[in-house]
Amino acid sequence: MNQAPGCSIGFLEKGEKPTAAELNLVSSGTAALRFCIGNEETQSRVFIKSINWNRVILARENGMTVGFLSFFQDGSGPFNVCRSAFTSEFGLISGVLRFCAYKALEKRCTLPECYGYKLAVTGGMRNKGFGSSMMAYWISHASAAGLASIEIEVFGKNTKAIELYTSFGFFEARKINLKIIGRSLPDTTIIRMKKVLRAR
């Protein structure tokens, strides 16, 4: 597996506790959730206590976490968030409505066998191979689990990410136009990409 020099890729070790920086990094900043949960700080408060670390691959350099890839597999994703996290942040009525919107969005992630939820590398560490290393690790993990395919979504204007995924054998499976809620997102077009791991 190709890895960036000085980089370690993998899950948290058994018994290992995440650092405060890892908690903040993984729990914040998902663009597709802005319209129902808000900015990075709000998302972090809602999700920080509900991270499922079995669905988070970390990239570290010299002991410092510089990125992560979170995913859904077997219906389980990176967050086990409950309704009370939303109601304590937004109040009863708004919290319930936002929780329902979140669960509706999450449903699309549970349909494939394995779905890449978020790939992120911290600003100063981009273009150094960490994203590619995490992608390679995720594909290897899914293959070892005997999965037939994996899927990931990307905004249509994010050509750099599309090129990365294509280099790993992903192809465009579907194009989604979000005419209404897309106004609050970075782009109104989402492309779902798929990689076949083995023939069914």
PyMOL commands that set and color helices and strands:
alter all, ss='L'
color gray80, all
select helices_A, chain A and resi 20-27+31-37+40-47+53-55+83-90+92-110+123-125+130-144+159-167+181-184
alter helices_A, ss='H'
color red, helices_A
select strands_A, chain A and resi 7-10+56-61+64-73+114-121+149-155+171-177+189-196
alter strands_A, ss='S'
color yellow, strands_A
deselect
rebuild
show_as cartoon
